[in-house]
Amino acid sequence: MQKRHKNRQQYFREQGLTTEKYVIPYVGIESQLDKNYRVLEIGCGECGNLMPFMDKGCTITAVDISRRKIEIAKELYEGHPNSNNLKLLVNDIYNVSSEDIGKFDLIMMRDVIEHIPNQEKFIGFIKQFLNDKGKIFFGFPPWHMPFGGHQQGCRSKLASTLPYYHILPNFLYSFMLRSFGESEATVKSMLNTKSTGITIGRFEKIVKSHQFNIDKKTIYFINPNYDVKFNLKPRKQNSLLARIPYFRNYISTCAYYVISTDK
């Protein structure tokens, strides 16, 4: 397990820095960020991604099913000068509607969609939360990338640094995790992540099936988040390799998308 996974404040800061340096410019909304700009983050965790929006005074709603993570977020944002602009909800998003929380200019989905079951249902469901000119940002690791199973969160050094073995059949994958000394809780968590992993092609198919427009798309060889984590500068995927639908999932560490319903 990497140190950042143990140190939640470090992880919190890394999320905010990546959002500020890469996500906000990617979506192209720098000049729009003020108290009138409404942001929704689903699966927000401790809400590190939201710090740049908080600093700009945006109106923010954050939803997560984990009460513990929301409580941590409350502690981390306590005393922030714009804390009154932040609404934190402990809930399953399917129990929330646009009538409850309104519509938004931006929905943030960074490193979340790959953990959500039934993405076909989910992506159609969240359309209700977009205003007429609203956008959704997705950033996620394609399932077949070296650490698409999030095995870097394992406690064993070998289990956390060995690439690609998450794509093995379940019985072999779970056998290896147990052989590395991982707990049954970790094995269950890794298998859950395996069940929800998503590829670039399947993501695009789902998006198009719900009549979303893909406004912007970038496939990365080096994830922008690796700048903050490992001091590696982002690199876009080679244009030729990125056009090979199946192969690109193995050699791409991240996909960025901006989608909308704007005609």
C-alpha positions as protocol buffer text, in pm:
chain_id: "A"
residue {
  index: 1
  type: MET
  ca { x: 0 y: 0 z: 0 }
}
residue {
  index: 2
  type: GLN
  ca { x: 140 y: 338 z: -97 }
}
residue {
  index: 3
  type: LYS
  ca { x: 184 y: 601 z: 177 }
}
residue {
  index: 4
  type: ARG
  ca { x: -79 y: 829 z: 18 }
}
residue {
  index: 5
  type: HIS
  ca { x: -344 y: 562 z: 74 }
}
residue {
  index: 6
  type: LYS
  ca { x: -267 y: 569 z: 446 }
}
residue {
  index: 7
  type: ASN
  ca { x: -233 y: 947 z: 472 }
}
residue {
  index: 8
  type: ARG
  ca { x: -580 y: 1077 z: 384 }
}
residue {
  index: 9
  type: GLN
  ca { x: -477 y: 1443 z: 409 }
}
residue {
  index: 10
  type: GLN
  ca { x: -203 y: 1386 z: 153 }
}
residue {
  index: 11
  type: TYR
  ca { x: -449 y: 1208 z: -76 }
}
residue {
  index: 12
  type: PHE
  ca { x: -698 y: 1492 z: -22 }
}
residue {
  index: 13
  type: ARG
  ca { x: -440 y: 1753 z: -126 }
}
residue {
  index: 14
  type: GLU
  ca { x: -335 y: 1552 z: -431 }
}
residue {
  index: 15
  type: GLN
  ca { x: -693 y: 1534 z: -554 }
}
residue {
  index: 16
  type: GLY
  ca { x: -737 y: 1910 z: -526 }
}
residue {
  index: 17
  type: LEU
  ca { x: -408 y: 1988 z: -698 }
}
residue {
  index: 18
  type: THR
  ca { x: -488 y: 1761 z: -994 }
}
residue {
  index: 19
  type: THR
  ca { x: -836 y: 1913 z: -1029 }
}
residue {
  index: 20
  type: GLU
  ca { x: -697 y: 2265 z: -1019 }
}
residue {
  index: 21
  type: LYS
  ca { x: -405 y: 2206 z: -1253 }
}
residue {
  index: 22
  type: TYR
  ca { x: -561 y: 1970 z: -1506 }
}
residue {
  index: 23
  type: VAL
  ca { x: -935 y: 1906 z: -1473 }
}
residue {
  index: 24
  type: ILE
  ca { x: -1066 y: 2263 z: -1455 }
}
residue {
  index: 25
  type: PRO
  ca { x: -856 y: 2381 z: -1753 }
}
residue {
  index: 26
  type: TYR
  ca { x: -954 y: 2067 z: -1944 }
}
residue {
  index: 27
  type: VAL
  ca { x: -1324 y: 2141 z: -1902 }
}
residue {
  index: 28
  type: GLY
  ca { x: -1251 y: 2507 z: -1987 }
}
residue {
  index: 29
  type: ILE
  ca { x: -1447 y: 2670 z: -1707 }
}
residue {
  index: 30
  type: GLU
  ca { x: -1183 y: 2882 z: -1528 }
}
residue {
  index: 31
  type: SER
  ca { x: -1356 y: 3213 z: -1600 }
}
residue {
  index: 32
  type: GLN
  ca { x: -1699 y: 3085 z: -1491 }
}
residue {
  index: 33
  type: LEU
  ca { x: -1613 y: 2983 z: -1136 }
}
residue {
  index: 34
  type: ASP
  ca { x: -1797 y: 3199 z: -884 }
}
residue {
  index: 35
  type: LYS
  ca { x: -2087 y: 3172 z: -639 }
}
residue {
  index: 36
  type: ASN
  ca { x: -2332 y: 3127 z: -925 }
}
residue {
  index: 37
  type: TYR
  ca { x: -2152 y: 2822 z: -1065 }
}
residue {
  index: 38
  type: ARG
  ca { x: -2310 y: 2499 z: -936 }
}
residue {
  index: 39
  type: VAL
  ca { x: -2105 y: 2181 z: -899 }
}
residue {
  index: 40
  type: LEU
  ca { x: -2220 y: 1830 z: -808 }
}
residue {
  index: 41
  type: GLU
  ca { x: -1976 y: 1554 z: -719 }
}
residue {
  index: 42
  type: ILE
  ca { x: -2111 y: 1200 z: -693 }
}
residue {
  index: 43
  type: GLY
  ca { x: -1897 y: 952 z: -501 }
}
residue {
  index: 44
  type: CYS
  ca { x: -1709 y: 1246 z: -353 }
}
residue {
  index: 45
  type: GLY
  ca { x: -1521 y: 1059 z: -79 }
}
residue {
  index: 46
  type: GLU
  ca { x: -1345 y: 1318 z: 137 }
}
residue {
  index: 47
  type: CYS
  ca { x: -1410 y: 1583 z: -134 }
}
residue {
  index: 48
  type: GLY
  ca { x: -1049 y: 1659 z: -225 }
}
residue {
  index: 49
  type: ASN
  ca { x: -1151 y: 1721 z: -586 }
}
residue {
  index: 50
  type: LEU
  ca { x: -1374 y: 2007 z: -471 }
}
residue {
  index: 51
  type: MET
  ca { x: -1114 y: 2227 z: -302 }
}
residue {
  index: 52
  type: PRO
  ca { x: -1045 y: 2445 z: -610 }
}
residue {
  index: 53
  type: PHE
  ca { x: -1419 y: 2504 z: -654 }
}
residue {
  index: 54
  type: MET
  ca { x: -1452 y: 2586 z: -285 }
}
residue {
  index: 55
  type: ASP
  ca { x: -1168 y: 2838 z: -309 }
}
residue {
  index: 56
  type: LYS
  ca { x: -1354 y: 3011 z: -593 }
}
residue {
  index: 57
  type: GLY
  ca { x: -1674 y: 3027 z: -389 }
}
residue {
  index: 58
  type: CYS
  ca { x: -1880 y: 2795 z: -610 }
}
residue {
  index: 59
  type: THR
  ca { x: -2206 y: 2646 z: -486 }
}
residue {
  index: 60
  type: ILE
  ca { x: -2136 y: 2277 z: -430 }
}
residue {
  index: 61
  type: THR
  ca { x: -2330 y: 1961 z: -348 }
}
residue {
  index: 62
  type: ALA
  ca { x: -2134 y: 1643 z: -273 }
}
residue {
  index: 63
  type: VAL
  ca { x: -2289 y: 1298 z: -233 }
}
residue {
  index: 64
  type: ASP
  ca { x: -2132 y: 978 z: -101 }
}
residue {
  index: 65
  type: ILE
  ca { x: -2277 y: 658 z: 38 }
}
residue {
  index: 66
  type: SER
  ca { x: -2003 y: 642 z: 305 }
}
residue {
  index: 67
  type: ARG
  ca { x: -2090 y: 831 z: 624 }
}
residue {
  index: 68
  type: ARG
  ca { x: -1732 y: 805 z: 746 }
}
residue {
  index: 69
  type: LYS
  ca { x: -1594 y: 978 z: 438 }
}
residue {
  index: 70
  type: ILE
  ca { x: -1850 y: 1256 z: 458 }
}
residue {
  index: 71
  type: GLU
  ca { x: -1763 y: 1309 z: 826 }
}
residue {
  index: 72
  type: ILE
  ca { x: -1395 y: 1338 z: 730 }
}
residue {
  index: 73
  type: ALA
  ca { x: -1487 y: 1589 z: 458 }
}
residue {
  index: 74
  type: LYS
  ca { x: -1675 y: 1798 z: 714 }
}
residue {
  index: 75
  type: GLU
  ca { x: -1366 y: 1806 z: 934 }
}
residue {
  index: 76
  type: LEU
  ca { x: -1135 y: 1894 z: 644 }
}
residue {
  index: 77
  type: TYR
  ca { x: -1355 y: 2182 z: 529 }
}
residue {
  index: 78
  type: GLU
  ca { x: -1433 y: 2313 z: 876 }
}
residue {
  index: 79
  type: GLY
  ca { x: -1321 y: 2675 z: 890 }
}
residue {
  index: 80
  type: HIS
  ca { x: -1299 y: 2719 z: 513 }
}
residue {
  index: 81
  type: PRO
  ca { x: -1421 y: 3073 z: 431 }
}
residue {
  index: 82
  type: ASN
  ca { x: -1674 y: 2936 z: 180 }
}
residue {
  index: 83
  type: SER
  ca { x: -1791 y: 2637 z: 386 }
}
residue {
  index: 84
  type: ASN
  ca { x: -2150 y: 2764 z: 380 }
}
residue {
  index: 85
  type: ASN
  ca { x: -2152 y: 2699 z: 3 }
}
residue {
  index: 86
  type: LEU
  ca { x: -2091 y: 2326 z: 54 }
}
residue {
  index: 87
  type: LYS
  ca { x: -2374 y: 2077 z: 107 }
}
residue {
  index: 88
  type: LEU
  ca { x: -2258 y: 1727 z: 205 }
}
residue {
  index: 89
  type: LEU
  ca { x: -2504 y: 1439 z: 169 }
}
residue {
  index: 90
  type: VAL
  ca { x: -2473 y: 1082 z: 295 }
}
residue {
  index: 91
  type: ASN
  ca { x: -2692 y: 892 z: 54 }
}
residue {
  index: 92
  type: ASP
  ca { x: -2717 y: 654 z: -237 }
}
residue {
  index: 93
  type: ILE
  ca { x: -2747 y: 878 z: -543 }
}
residue {
  index: 94
  type: TYR
  ca { x: -3046 y: 672 z: -660 }
}
residue {
  index: 95
  type: ASN
  ca { x: -3234 y: 803 z: -355 }
}
residue {
  index: 96
  type: VAL
  ca { x: -3174 y: 1163 z: -466 }
}
residue {
  index: 97
  type: SER
  ca { x: -3351 y: 1354 z: -743 }
}
residue {
  index: 98
  type: SER
  ca { x: -3307 y: 1688 z: -917 }
}
residue {
  index: 99
  type: GLU
  ca { x: -3618 y: 1802 z: -732 }
}
residue {
  index: 100
  type: ASP
  ca { x: -3423 y: 1755 z: -409 }
}
residue {
  index: 101
  type: ILE
  ca { x: -3094 y: 1920 z: -500 }
}
residue {
  index: 102
  type: GLY
  ca { x: -3152 y: 2107 z: -826 }
}
residue {
  index: 103
  type: LYS
  ca { x: -2955 y: 2109 z: -1151 }
}
residue {
  index: 104
  type: PHE
  ca { x: -2587 y: 2180 z: -1202 }
}
residue {
  index: 105
  type: ASP
  ca { x: -2337 y: 2340 z: -1437 }
}
residue {
  index: 106
  type: LEU
  ca { x: -2084 y: 2063 z: -1378 }
}
residue {
  index: 107
  type: ILE
  ca { x: -2101 y: 1707 z: -1250 }
}
residue {
  index: 108
  type: MET
  ca { x: -1761 y: 1578 z: -1136 }
}
residue {
  index: 109
  type: MET
  ca { x: -1686 y: 1208 z: -1182 }
}
residue {
  index: 110
  type: ARG
  ca { x: -1312 y: 1162 z: -1136 }
}
residue {
  index: 111
  type: ASP
  ca { x: -1197 y: 808 z: -1048 }
}
residue {
  index: 112
  type: VAL
  ca { x: -1553 y: 706 z: -961 }
}
residue {
  index: 113
  type: ILE
  ca { x: -1732 y: 552 z: -1261 }
}
residue {
  index: 114
  type: GLU
  ca { x: -1507 y: 243 z: -1250 }
}
residue {
  index: 115
  type: HIS
  ca { x: -1647 y: 163 z: -904 }
}
residue {
  index: 116
  type: ILE
  ca { x: -2017 y: 197 z: -983 }
}
residue {
  index: 117
  type: PRO
  ca { x: -2227 y: -113 z: -1061 }
}
residue {
  index: 118
  type: ASN
  ca { x: -2457 y: -103 z: -1364 }
}
residue {
  index: 119
  type: GLN
  ca { x: -2298 y: 197 z: -1534 }
}
residue {
  index: 120
  type: GLU
  ca { x: -2562 y: 177 z: -1807 }
}
residue {
  index: 121
  type: LYS
  ca { x: -2833 y: 267 z: -1558 }
}
residue {
  index: 122
  type: PHE
  ca { x: -2620 y: 519 z: -1368 }
}
residue {
  index: 123
  type: ILE
  ca { x: -2512 y: 735 z: -1663 }
}
residue {
  index: 124
  type: GLY
  ca { x: -2870 y: 766 z: -1781 }
}
residue {
  index: 125
  type: PHE
  ca { x: -2989 y: 846 z: -1428 }
}
residue {
  index: 126
  type: ILE
  ca { x: -2756 y: 1139 z: -1365 }
}
residue {
  index: 127
  type: LYS
  ca { x: -2869 y: 1323 z: -1678 }
}
residue {
  index: 128
  type: GLN
  ca { x: -3151 y: 1473 z: -1470 }
}
residue {
  index: 129
  type: PHE
  ca { x: -2899 y: 1673 z: -1265 }
}
residue {
  index: 130
  type: LEU
  ca { x: -2760 y: 1869 z: -1562 }
}
residue {
  index: 131
  type: ASN
  ca { x: -2887 y: 2212 z: -1652 }
}
residue {
  index: 132
  type: ASP
  ca { x: -2935 y: 2302 z: -2020 }
}
residue {
  index: 133
  type: LYS
  ca { x: -2570 y: 2398 z: -2074 }
}
residue {
  index: 134
  type: GLY
  ca { x: -2428 y: 2165 z: -1810 }
}
residue {
  index: 135
  type: LYS
  ca { x: -2134 y: 1928 z: -1856 }
}
residue {
  index: 136
  type: ILE
  ca { x: -2016 y: 1606 z: -1695 }
}
residue {
  index: 137
  type: PHE
  ca { x: -1645 y: 1542 z: -1647 }
}
residue {
  index: 138
  type: PHE
  ca { x: -1531 y: 1180 z: -1635 }
}
residue {
  index: 139
  type: GLY
  ca { x: -1177 y: 1073 z: -1559 }
}
residue {
  index: 140
  type: PHE
  ca { x: -1109 y: 702 z: -1512 }
}
residue {
  index: 141
  type: PRO
  ca { x: -848 y: 429 z: -1564 }
}
residue {
  index: 142
  type: PRO
  ca { x: -942 y: 185 z: -1842 }
}
residue {
  index: 143
  type: TRP
  ca { x: -995 y: -159 z: -1691 }
}
residue {
  index: 144
  type: HIS
  ca { x: -708 y: -334 z: -1869 }
}
residue {
  index: 145
  type: MET
  ca { x: -442 y: -76 z: -1781 }
}
residue {
  index: 146
  type: PRO
  ca { x: -156 y: -205 z: -1558 }
}
residue {
  index: 147
  type: PHE
  ca { x: -331 y: -110 z: -1231 }
}
residue {
  index: 148
  type: GLY
  ca { x: -691 y: -97 z: -1347 }
}
residue {
  index: 149
  type: GLY
  ca { x: -793 y: -319 z: -1054 }
}
residue {
  index: 150
  type: HIS
  ca { x: -665 y: -58 z: -803 }
}
residue {
  index: 151
  type: GLN
  ca { x: -438 y: -327 z: -663 }
}
residue {
  index: 152
  type: GLN
  ca { x: -199 y: -46 z: -559 }
}
residue {
  index: 153
  type: GLY
  ca { x: -421 y: -21 z: -252 }
}
residue {
  index: 154
  type: CYS
  ca { x: -318 y: -368 z: -131 }
}
residue {
  index: 155
  type: ARG
  ca { x: -103 y: -395 z: 183 }
}
residue {
  index: 156
  type: SER
  ca { x: 153 y: -637 z: 43 }
}
residue {
  index: 157
  type: LYS
  ca { x: 432 y: -462 z: -149 }
}
residue {
  index: 158
  type: LEU
  ca { x: 428 y: -728 z: -419 }
}
residue {
  index: 159
  type: ALA
  ca { x: 50 y: -726 z: -450 }
}
residue {
  index: 160
  type: SER
  ca { x: 44 y: -346 z: -475 }
}
residue {
  index: 161
  type: THR
  ca { x: 320 y: -317 z: -738 }
}
residue {
  index: 162
  type: LEU
  ca { x: 254 y: -614 z: -966 }
}
residue {
  index: 163
  type: PRO
  ca { x: 76 y: -498 z: -1285 }
}
residue {
  index: 164
  type: TYR
  ca { x: -195 y: -661 z: -1493 }
}
residue {
  index: 165
  type: TYR
  ca { x: -274 y: -963 z: -1274 }
}
residue {
  index: 166
  type: HIS
  ca { x: -617 y: -815 z: -1196 }
}
residue {
  index: 167
  type: ILE
  ca { x: -734 y: -923 z: -1543 }
}
residue {
  index: 168
  type: LEU
  ca { x: -689 y: -1293 z: -1458 }
}
residue {
  index: 169
  type: PRO
  ca { x: -1000 y: -1505 z: -1401 }
}
residue {
  index: 170
  type: ASN
  ca { x: -1153 y: -1448 z: -1058 }
}
residue {
  index: 171
  type: PHE
  ca { x: -1033 y: -1774 z: -907 }
}
residue {
  index: 172
  type: LEU
  ca { x: -671 y: -1705 z: -1006 }
}
residue {
  index: 173
  type: TYR
  ca { x: -687 y: -1340 z: -907 }
}
residue {
  index: 174
  type: SER
  ca { x: -827 y: -1417 z: -561 }
}
residue {
  index: 175
  type: PHE
  ca { x: -575 y: -1701 z: -518 }
}
residue {
  index: 176
  type: MET
  ca { x: -286 y: -1464 z: -589 }
}
residue {
  index: 177
  type: LEU
  ca { x: -421 y: -1197 z: -353 }
}
residue {
  index: 178
  type: ARG
  ca { x: -450 y: -1453 z: -73 }
}
residue {
  index: 179
  type: SER
  ca { x: -102 y: -1587 z: -156 }
}
residue {
  index: 180
  type: PHE
  ca { x: 34 y: -1235 z: -111 }
}
residue {
  index: 181
  type: GLY
  ca { x: -122 y: -1228 z: 236 }
}
residue {
  index: 182
  type: GLU
  ca { x: -415 y: -1001 z: 165 }
}
residue {
  index: 183
  type: SER
  ca { x: -716 y: -1023 z: 397 }
}
residue {
  index: 184
  type: GLU
  ca { x: -1051 y: -1163 z: 292 }
}
residue {
  index: 185
  type: ALA
  ca { x: -1193 y: -809 z: 314 }
}
residue {
  index: 186
  type: THR
  ca { x: -930 y: -689 z: 63 }
}
residue {
  index: 187
  type: VAL
  ca { x: -995 y: -985 z: -167 }
}
residue {
  index: 188
  type: LYS
  ca { x: -1366 y: -906 z: -163 }
}
residue {
  index: 189
  type: SER
  ca { x: -1297 y: -537 z: -232 }
}
residue {
  index: 190
  type: MET
  ca { x: -1065 y: -620 z: -524 }
}
residue {
  index: 191
  type: LEU
  ca { x: -1322 y: -858 z: -674 }
}
residue {
  index: 192
  type: ASN
  ca { x: -1590 y: -590 z: -642 }
}
residue {
  index: 193
  type: THR
  ca { x: -1367 y: -348 z: -830 }
}
residue {
  index: 194
  type: LYS
  ca { x: -1307 y: -614 z: -1093 }
}
residue {
  index: 195
  type: SER
  ca { x: -1683 y: -653 z: -1140 }
}
residue {
  index: 196
  type: THR
  ca { x: -1729 y: -281 z: -1214 }
}
residue {
  index: 197
  type: GLY
  ca { x: -1418 y: -209 z: -1422 }
}
residue {
  index: 198
  type: ILE
  ca { x: -1494 y: -24 z: -1744 }
}
residue {
  index: 199
  type: THR
  ca { x: -1316 y: 0 z: -2079 }
}
residue {
  index: 200
  type: ILE
  ca { x: -1295 y: 301 z: -2310 }
}
residue {
  index: 201
  type: GLY
  ca { x: -1514 y: 136 z: -2572 }
}
residue {
  index: 202
  type: ARG
  ca { x: -1787 y: 33 z: -2331 }
}
residue {
  index: 203
  type: PHE
  ca { x: -1792 y: 378 z: -2171 }
}
residue {
  index: 204
  type: GLU
  ca { x: -1841 y: 547 z: -2508 }
}
residue {
  index: 205
  type: LYS
  ca { x: -2111 y: 299 z: -2606 }
}
residue {
  index: 206
  type: ILE
  ca { x: -2305 y: 373 z: -2286 }
}
residue {
  index: 207
  type: VAL
  ca { x: -2268 y: 750 z: -2324 }
}
residue {
  index: 208
  type: LYS
  ca { x: -2395 y: 744 z: -2681 }
}
residue {
  index: 209
  type: SER
  ca { x: -2684 y: 513 z: -2591 }
}
residue {
  index: 210
  type: HIS
  ca { x: -2816 y: 789 z: -2362 }
}
residue {
  index: 211
  type: GLN
  ca { x: -2786 y: 1055 z: -2634 }
}
residue {
  index: 212
  type: PHE
  ca { x: -2499 y: 1241 z: -2472 }
}
residue {
  index: 213
  type: ASN
  ca { x: -2255 y: 1436 z: -2685 }
}
residue {
  index: 214
  type: ILE
  ca { x: -1883 y: 1368 z: -2637 }
}
residue {
  index: 215
  type: ASP
  ca { x: -1755 y: 1726 z: -2636 }
}
residue {
  index: 216
  type: LYS
  ca { x: -1395 y: 1638 z: -2556 }
}
residue {
  index: 217
  type: LYS
  ca { x: -1192 y: 1321 z: -2521 }
}
residue {
  index: 218
  type: THR
  ca { x: -828 y: 1254 z: -2435 }
}
residue {
  index: 219
  type: ILE
  ca { x: -662 y: 919 z: -2376 }
}
residue {
  index: 220
  type: TYR
  ca { x: -343 y: 943 z: -2170 }
}
residue {
  index: 221
  type: PHE
  ca { x: -35 y: 727 z: -2174 }
}
residue {
  index: 222
  type: ILE
  ca { x: 68 y: 902 z: -1849 }
}
residue {
  index: 223
  type: ASN
  ca { x: -220 y: 1001 z: -1623 }
}
residue {
  index: 224
  type: PRO
  ca { x: -229 y: 1375 z: -1531 }
}
residue {
  index: 225
  type: ASN
  ca { x: -260 y: 1266 z: -1168 }
}
residue {
  index: 226
  type: TYR
  ca { x: 87 y: 1112 z: -1190 }
}
residue {
  index: 227
  type: ASP
  ca { x: 232 y: 1464 z: -1198 }
}
residue {
  index: 228
  type: VAL
  ca { x: 127 y: 1518 z: -837 }
}
residue {
  index: 229
  type: LYS
  ca { x: 190 y: 1158 z: -728 }
}
residue {
  index: 230
  type: PHE
  ca { x: 517 y: 1072 z: -903 }
}
residue {
  index: 231
  type: ASN
  ca { x: 639 y: 1395 z: -1067 }
}
residue {
  index: 232
  type: LEU
  ca { x: 570 y: 1250 z: -1412 }
}
residue {
  index: 233
  type: LYS
  ca { x: 439 y: 1492 z: -1671 }
}
residue {
  index: 234
  type: PRO
  ca { x: 117 y: 1388 z: -1848 }
}
residue {
  index: 235
  type: ARG
  ca { x: 150 y: 1241 z: -2195 }
}
residue {
  index: 236
  type: LYS
  ca { x: -133 y: 1188 z: -2437 }
}
residue {
  index: 237
  type: GLN
  ca { x: -160 y: 850 z: -2600 }
}
residue {
  index: 238
  type: ASN
  ca { x: 1 y: 810 z: -2941 }
}
residue {
  index: 239
  type: SER
  ca { x: -273 y: 887 z: -3192 }
}
residue {
  index: 240
  type: LEU
  ca { x: -219 y: 564 z: -3389 }
}
residue {
  index: 241
  type: LEU
  ca { x: -219 y: 338 z: -3083 }
}
residue {
  index: 242
  type: ALA
  ca { x: -519 y: 517 z: -2934 }
}
residue {
  index: 243
  type: ARG
  ca { x: -722 y: 420 z: -3243 }
}
residue {
  index: 244
  type: ILE
  ca { x: -683 y: 48 z: -3181 }
}
residue {
  index: 245
  type: PRO
  ca { x: -994 y: -12 z: -2967 }
}
residue {
  index: 246
  type: TYR
  ca { x: -892 y: -316 z: -2762 }
}
residue {
  index: 247
  type: PHE
  ca { x: -515 y: -266 z: -2743 }
}
residue {
  index: 248
  type: ARG
  ca { x: -539 y: 94 z: -2617 }
}
residue {
  index: 249
  type: ASN
  ca { x: -696 y: -21 z: -2289 }
}
residue {
  index: 250
  type: TYR
  ca { x: -373 y: -202 z: -2194 }
}
residue {
  index: 251
  type: ILE
  ca { x: -137 y: 89 z: -2259 }
}
residue {
  index: 252
  type: SER
  ca { x: -348 y: 385 z: -2147 }
}
residue {
  index: 253
  type: THR
  ca { x: -347 y: 485 z: -1781 }
}
residue {
  index: 254
  type: CYS
  ca { x: -635 y: 733 z: -1793 }
}
residue {
  index: 255
  type: ALA
  ca { x: -921 y: 862 z: -2006 }
}
residue {
  index: 256
  type: TYR
  ca { x: -1065 y: 1214 z: -1976 }
}
residue {
  index: 257
  type: TYR
  ca { x: -1409 y: 1297 z: -2118 }
}
residue {
  index: 258
  type: VAL
  ca { x: -1640 y: 1597 z: -2116 }
}
residue {
  index: 259
  type: ILE
  ca { x: -1996 y: 1510 z: -2217 }
}
residue {
  index: 260
  type: SER
  ca { x: -2317 y: 1712 z: -2243 }
}
residue {
  index: 261
  type: THR
  ca { x: -2669 y: 1711 z: -2377 }
}
residue {
  index: 262
  type: ASP
  ca { x: -2630 y: 2056 z: -2535 }
}
residue {
  index: 263
  type: LYS
  ca { x: -2756 y: 2051 z: -2893 }
}
